[in-house]
Amino acid sequence: MVQPTDGPQPGDTTSGTPLDEPLTDFLDAKAKTLGESEDGTTQRSGNYVQALERVVPDWIEWMNGQGVTTVEAVDSRHLARYAGHLARRVNARRASNDTDGITAATAWNYYSLVSAYLRYCQQWEYIPENPADTDRAKDEMPDRPATDSSKQQFWSTQQRETIVSYVDERAYAAIDADPQSREALTAARDRALVYVIGFSGVRGAEVLASSRDDRRTGITWGDIDTDQEVLTVLGKSQQIEKAPLTDRPVSALNRWQTLLDPPTDAWPVFPSFHLASLRDAARSQLQERDADPETIDTVTSLGTADLVDAFRERDLTPPALTTEGGRYTLKKHSQAAAVDCSDDSKAYLTLHGARRGVGEAYYDAAGFSDAQRVLRHEDPSTTSKMYAHKEAGELSDVGSDIFSADE
């Protein structure tokens, strides 16, 4: 049948909605918060939306290079070609460790982000269905990496106690040598961080600052109740949640608070002692108060310990340690403490490994329900997947008892 000439033709890539037209509304809908920078551009917070901002425009550019420029023209064949493109990048990495290559997990992450955009286009009736959600397209993707909970890192009791003993000794020695030194401040802070991460089950991003999410600025002293042994955090749900602190970190936190002597509860519990970051924060806050240039130069020329004193004296607020800084801190100390990580997926203790280890301790001592509660998983299946290796072992023991009767 001859198709009418007035209107879009099958495969016509020039008539219709430009491929990037729904993008701004899509990104705004996925942002946790929206703001505006000084130059008038939109600022969106949240790790997810920032990943979308990187990947989806790249996909649109790739599609344009394939001659596809409208939303209506995209079909499962185009997504299959994109999947094949991702698969080739995975193969390039496997074959020669090509720096332009990607892992299979990254490929699936990219594909899911593109699929989310097309799902949005479907919901707003730009297209009748999501072309990424088809077997034709997905068949071209590399094999999805299997998730094996037994290969994820879980801090064991021995690992936890090894790094705790190390940070204890390090903090005691530094404080004895000079309690007002940068070394003492850093050692006492790191000790408190290890205790909080190691015993509370919180996520690193719930207590440290995130460079990709302006809502996550690190917990403050006002968020800690050592009497009730409770932390108040911004959970993964984006809701304020209560997390159990337990009694183990209380002494480390109290000692750290005495040493830091924060003038207000608005100070971060885990401040950054990166000198350039401290100076930038001091300069910015002093400029906001219209301090004279000489004062600003004097304050920002100070060393770490003296600069922290200046923050107290001038009612300034230091920046919080970031999750990147927290990961570096744990890596440095777990290696210095010679923590045995030979059976772990990484050669050092990780922030999330601490969380899984706490959940595992609750699981072993009190069962699945309490592990789910301490980790604050809304969906029980999340907890079940995390501890699938333990559940399988328990079921094996049950089966052994059942079938022993057959012998």
C-alpha positions as CSV (number, residue, x, y, z in Angstrom):
1,M,0.0,0.0,0.0
2,V,1.3,3.4,-1.0
3,Q,1.6,5.6,2.1
4,P,0.1,9.1,2.0
5,T,2.6,11.8,1.4
6,D,1.2,14.4,3.8
7,G,2.6,13.5,7.2
8,P,5.4,11.6,8.8
9,Q,6.4,8.4,7.0
10,P,7.7,5.3,8.6
11,G,11.3,5.9,9.4
12,D,11.0,9.6,8.8
13,T,13.5,11.2,11.2
14,T,12.9,14.8,10.4
15,S,9.2,15.4,11.3
16,G,8.0,15.3,14.8
17,T,9.3,16.2,18.3
18,P,13.0,16.9,18.5
19,L,14.7,14.1,20.5
20,D,15.8,16.5,23.2
21,E,12.6,18.5,23.6
22,P,11.2,16.6,26.6
23,L,14.6,16.4,28.2
24,T,14.4,19.5,30.4
25,D,11.0,18.6,31.9
26,F,12.2,15.0,32.4
27,L,15.3,16.1,34.3
28,D,13.3,18.6,36.4
29,A,10.9,15.8,37.3
30,K,13.7,13.5,38.4
31,A,15.6,16.1,40.5
32,K,15.3,16.1,44.3
33,T,15.5,19.8,44.4
34,L,15.6,22.6,41.8
35,G,17.6,25.8,42.0
36,E,19.1,28.5,39.9
37,S,22.7,29.5,39.6
38,E,23.9,33.1,39.3
39,D,24.1,32.8,35.5
40,G,20.4,31.7,35.4
41,T,21.0,28.0,34.6
42,T,18.9,25.4,36.4
43,Q,20.7,23.4,39.1
44,R,19.3,20.0,39.9
45,S,20.4,18.0,43.0
46,G,20.6,14.2,43.4
47,N,23.0,11.6,42.2
48,Y,20.4,10.0,39.9
49,V,19.5,13.1,38.0
50,Q,23.1,14.1,37.6
51,A,23.7,10.7,36.0
52,L,20.8,11.3,33.7
53,E,22.3,14.7,32.8
54,R,25.5,13.0,31.7
55,V,24.2,9.9,29.9
56,V,20.9,10.9,28.2
57,P,22.4,13.9,26.2
58,D,25.2,11.6,25.1
59,W,22.7,9.1,23.9
60,I,20.7,11.8,22.1
61,E,23.9,13.0,20.4
62,W,24.7,9.4,19.4
63,M,21.2,8.9,18.0
64,N,21.5,12.2,16.0
65,G,24.7,10.7,14.5
66,Q,22.6,7.7,13.4
67,G,20.2,10.1,11.6
68,V,17.5,9.8,14.3
69,T,16.5,13.3,15.5
70,T,12.9,13.0,16.7
71,V,11.2,11.1,19.6
72,E,8.6,9.6,17.3
73,A,11.2,8.0,15.0
74,V,12.9,6.0,17.8
75,D,12.1,2.3,17.6
76,S,13.5,-0.9,19.0
77,R,15.9,-1.4,16.1
78,H,17.6,1.9,17.1
79,L,17.8,0.8,20.7
80,A,19.3,-2.5,19.6
81,R,22.0,-0.7,17.7
82,Y,22.7,1.4,20.8
83,A,22.8,-1.7,22.9
84,G,25.3,-3.2,20.4
85,H,27.4,0.0,20.7
86,L,27.5,-0.4,24.5
87,A,28.4,-4.1,24.1
88,R,31.3,-3.2,21.8
89,R,32.6,-0.8,24.4
90,V,32.4,-3.6,27.0
91,N,34.3,-6.0,24.7
92,A,37.0,-3.3,24.0
93,R,37.6,-3.0,27.7
94,R,37.8,-6.8,28.2
95,A,40.1,-7.3,25.2
96,S,42.7,-4.6,25.8
97,N,41.7,-2.6,28.9
98,D,40.7,0.2,26.5
99,T,40.2,3.4,28.4
100,D,37.2,4.2,26.2
101,G,35.7,0.9,27.2
102,I,33.2,0.3,30.0
103,T,32.2,-2.5,32.3
104,A,29.0,-4.6,31.7
105,A,27.5,-3.0,34.9
106,T,28.1,0.5,33.5
107,A,26.6,-0.5,30.1
108,W,23.4,-1.7,31.8
109,N,23.3,1.5,33.9
110,Y,23.6,3.6,30.8
111,Y,20.8,1.6,29.1
112,S,18.5,1.9,32.1
113,L,19.0,5.7,32.2
114,V,18.1,5.9,28.5
115,S,15.1,3.6,29.1
116,A,13.9,5.9,31.9
117,Y,13.9,8.8,29.5
118,L,11.9,6.9,26.9
119,R,9.5,5.7,29.6
120,Y,8.9,9.3,30.4
121,C,8.3,10.1,26.7
122,Q,5.8,7.2,26.7
123,Q,4.0,8.4,29.8
124,W,3.6,11.8,28.2
125,E,2.3,10.2,25.0
126,Y,5.1,11.2,22.7
127,I,5.4,7.5,21.8
128,P,3.0,4.6,22.3
129,E,5.6,2.3,23.9
130,N,9.1,2.3,25.3
131,P,11.3,0.9,22.6
132,A,14.1,0.1,25.1
133,D,11.8,-2.3,26.9
134,T,11.9,-5.0,24.2
135,D,13.7,-8.3,23.9
136,R,15.0,-7.2,20.5
137,A,17.0,-4.4,22.0
138,K,18.0,-6.0,25.2
139,D,19.3,-9.1,23.4
140,E,22.1,-7.0,22.0
141,M,23.3,-6.0,25.5
142,P,26.2,-7.8,27.1
143,D,25.4,-10.4,29.7
144,R,24.1,-8.7,32.9
145,P,26.6,-9.1,35.7
146,A,25.3,-11.5,38.3
147,T,24.8,-10.1,41.8
148,D,26.2,-12.5,44.4
149,S,25.7,-11.3,47.9
150,S,28.4,-13.5,49.2
151,K,30.9,-11.6,47.1
152,Q,30.0,-8.2,48.5
153,Q,31.9,-6.8,51.4
154,F,30.6,-7.3,54.9
155,W,32.8,-6.1,57.8
156,S,33.4,-9.1,60.0
157,T,33.7,-8.8,63.7
158,Q,37.4,-9.3,63.5
159,Q,37.8,-6.6,60.8
160,R,35.7,-4.2,62.8
161,E,37.6,-4.7,66.0
162,T,41.0,-4.5,64.2
163,I,40.3,-1.0,62.7
164,V,38.6,0.2,65.9
165,S,41.7,-0.8,67.9
166,Y,43.9,1.0,65.4
167,V,42.0,4.3,65.4
168,D,41.8,4.1,69.2
169,E,45.6,3.9,69.6
170,R,46.2,6.5,66.9
171,A,43.8,9.0,68.5
172,Y,45.1,8.5,72.1
173,A,48.7,9.0,70.9
174,A,47.9,12.2,68.9
175,I,45.9,13.7,71.7
176,D,48.6,12.9,74.3
177,A,51.2,14.6,72.1
178,D,49.2,17.8,71.4
179,P,45.4,17.9,71.8
180,Q,45.2,21.2,69.8
181,S,47.2,19.9,66.8
182,R,45.8,19.1,63.4
183,E,47.0,15.5,63.9
184,A,44.9,15.2,67.1
185,L,41.8,16.8,65.5
186,T,42.1,14.5,62.5
187,A,42.7,11.3,64.5
188,A,39.8,12.0,66.9
189,R,37.5,12.7,64.1
190,D,38.5,9.6,62.2
191,R,38.0,7.5,65.3
192,A,34.5,8.9,65.8
193,L,33.7,8.2,62.1
194,V,34.9,4.6,62.3
195,Y,32.8,4.0,65.4
196,V,29.6,5.6,63.8
197,I,30.0,3.8,60.5
198,G,31.1,0.5,62.1
199,F,28.3,0.2,64.6
200,S,25.2,2.2,63.5
201,G,24.4,0.7,60.0
202,V,24.0,4.2,58.5
203,R,24.9,4.8,54.9
204,G,28.0,7.0,54.3
205,A,25.9,9.5,52.4
206,E,23.6,9.9,55.4
207,V,26.4,11.2,57.7
208,L,28.9,12.7,55.3
209,A,28.5,15.4,52.6
210,S,27.8,14.6,49.0
211,S,29.3,16.7,46.3
212,R,26.5,15.7,44.0
213,D,23.5,16.4,46.3
214,D,23.2,19.7,48.0
215,R,20.7,18.3,50.5
216,R,23.4,16.0,51.9
217,T,25.6,18.3,53.8
218,G,26.7,15.9,56.6
219,I,25.1,15.3,60.0
220,T,25.5,18.1,62.6
221,W,25.8,17.9,66.4
222,G,22.2,18.7,66.5
223,D,21.4,15.4,64.7
224,I,23.0,13.2,67.5
225,D,21.4,12.2,70.7
226,T,24.0,10.2,72.7
227,D,21.6,9.9,75.7
228,Q,19.0,8.1,73.6
229,E,21.7,6.6,71.3
230,V,19.9,7.8,68.1
231,L,21.0,9.5,64.9
232,T,18.7,11.7,62.8
233,V,19.6,11.3,59.1
234,L,18.2,12.1,55.7
235,G,17.5,8.6,54.5
236,K,17.7,7.2,51.0
237,S,13.9,7.7,50.9
238,Q,14.6,11.5,51.1
239,Q,12.7,11.5,54.4
240,I,14.1,12.3,57.8
241,E,14.8,9.0,59.6
242,K,16.0,7.8,63.0
243,A,18.9,5.4,63.0
244,P,20.2,3.4,66.1
245,L,23.6,4.7,67.2
246,T,24.2,1.9,69.8
247,D,26.4,2.5,72.9
248,R,29.7,1.7,71.3
249,P,30.3,5.1,69.5
250,V,29.1,7.2,72.4
251,S,32.4,7.5,74.1
252,A,34.3,8.3,70.9
253,L,31.7,10.9,70.0
254,N,31.7,12.5,73.4
255,R,35.5,12.7,73.4
256,W,35.5,14.1,69.9
257,Q,32.9,16.7,70.8
258,T,35.0,17.9,73.8
259,L,38.1,18.2,71.7
260,L,36.4,19.9,68.7
261,D,34.4,22.2,71.0
262,P,31.8,23.2,68.4
263,P,30.3,26.5,69.3
264,T,26.8,25.5,67.9
265,D,24.9,22.4,67.1
266,A,25.0,23.5,63.5
267,W,28.7,22.4,63.1
268,P,29.2,19.2,61.2
269,V,30.1,16.1,63.3
270,F,32.7,15.2,60.7
271,P,34.3,18.4,59.4
272,S,36.8,18.5,56.6
273,F,40.3,19.4,57.6
274,H,41.4,19.8,54.0
275,L,43.2,23.1,54.2
276,A,42.1,24.5,50.9
277,S,38.5,23.6,51.6
278,L,38.6,25.3,55.0
279,R,40.1,28.4,53.5
280,D,37.5,28.5,50.8
281,A,34.7,28.2,53.3
282,A,36.2,30.9,55.6
283,R,36.7,33.3,52.7
284,S,33.1,32.7,51.4
285,Q,31.5,33.2,54.7
286,L,33.6,36.3,55.6
287,Q,32.8,37.9,52.2
288,E,29.1,37.3,52.9
289,R,29.5,39.3,56.1
290,D,31.3,42.1,54.2
291,A,34.6,41.5,56.1
292,D,37.4,43.7,55.0
293,P,40.0,42.1,52.7
294,E,42.8,42.3,55.3
295,T,40.8,40.3,57.8
296,I,40.0,37.7,55.1
297,D,43.6,37.4,54.1
298,T,44.7,37.1,57.7
299,V,42.2,34.3,58.5
300,T,42.7,32.4,55.3
301,S,46.5,32.4,55.7
302,L,46.2,30.3,59.0
303,G,47.2,26.7,59.3
304,T,44.6,24.0,59.9
305,A,44.4,24.0,63.7
306,D,44.5,27.8,64.0
307,L,42.0,28.1,61.2
308,V,39.6,25.8,63.1
309,D,40.0,28.1,66.1
310,A,39.1,31.1,63.9
311,F,36.0,29.3,62.8
312,R,35.0,29.0,66.4
313,E,35.9,32.5,67.4
314,R,34.2,34.1,64.4
315,D,31.1,32.0,64.4
316,L,31.8,30.4,61.1
317,T,30.9,26.8,60.0
318,P,33.5,24.5,58.6
319,P,32.7,22.3,55.6
320,A,31.8,18.7,56.2
321,L,33.9,15.7,55.1
322,T,32.6,14.3,51.9
323,T,31.8,10.7,51.1
324,E,34.9,10.7,48.9
325,G,36.9,11.8,51.9
326,G,35.3,9.2,54.0
327,R,36.2,6.4,51.6
328,Y,39.8,7.7,51.4
329,T,39.9,7.8,55.2
330,L,38.7,4.2,55.6
331,K,41.1,3.0,52.9
332,K,44.1,4.6,54.5
333,H,43.3,3.4,58.0
334,S,42.3,-0.2,57.1
335,Q,45.6,-0.5,55.2
336,A,47.6,1.1,58.0
337,A,45.9,-1.2,60.5
338,A,46.7,-4.2,58.3
339,V,43.0,-5.3,58.3
340,D,42.7,-8.7,56.6
341,C,40.6,-8.0,53.5
342,S,41.9,-11.0,51.5
343,D,38.4,-12.5,51.3
344,D,36.7,-9.3,50.4
345,S,35.9,-7.8,47.0
346,K,38.2,-4.9,47.7
347,A,41.6,-4.7,49.4
348,Y,40.3,-2.2,52.1
349,L,37.2,-1.6,54.2
350,T,34.5,0.4,52.5
351,L,31.7,2.6,53.9
352,H,28.9,0.3,52.6
353,G,30.8,-2.8,53.8
354,A,30.4,-1.4,57.3
355,R,26.7,-1.1,56.8
356,R,26.3,-4.6,55.5
357,G,28.4,-5.9,58.4
358,V,26.1,-4.2,60.9
359,G,23.1,-5.7,59.2
360,E,24.7,-9.1,59.2
361,A,25.5,-8.9,63.0
362,Y,21.8,-8.1,63.6
363,Y,20.7,-10.9,61.2
364,D,22.9,-13.4,63.1
365,A,21.9,-12.3,66.6
366,A,18.3,-11.3,66.2
367,G,17.0,-12.4,62.8
368,F,15.8,-11.1,59.5
369,S,13.2,-8.6,60.8
370,D,15.7,-6.7,63.0
371,A,18.3,-6.6,60.2
372,Q,15.7,-5.0,58.0
373,R,14.7,-2.5,60.7
374,V,18.3,-1.4,61.5
375,L,19.1,-1.0,57.8
376,R,15.8,0.8,57.2
377,H,14.9,-1.1,54.1
378,E,11.3,-0.3,53.1
379,D,11.2,-3.4,50.9
380,P,12.0,-6.7,52.7
381,S,13.3,-8.1,49.4
382,T,16.2,-5.6,49.6
383,T,17.3,-7.2,52.8
384,S,16.6,-10.7,51.5
385,K,18.9,-10.0,48.5
386,M,21.7,-8.6,50.7
387,Y,21.7,-11.7,52.9
388,A,20.7,-14.3,50.3
389,H,23.9,-16.2,50.9
390,K,23.0,-16.6,54.6
391,E,19.4,-17.6,53.9
392,A,20.6,-20.2,51.4
393,G,23.0,-21.6,54.0
394,E,20.2,-21.8,56.6
395,L,17.8,-23.5,54.2
396,S,20.5,-26.0,53.4
397,D,20.8,-26.8,57.1
398,V,17.0,-27.2,57.3
399,G,17.1,-29.4,54.3
400,S,19.8,-31.5,55.8
401,D,17.7,-32.1,58.9
402,I,14.6,-32.9,56.7
403,F,16.3,-35.4,54.5
404,S,18.4,-37.0,57.2
405,A,15.3,-38.9,58.1
406,D,15.4,-40.6,54.7
407,E,18.7,-42.2,55.4
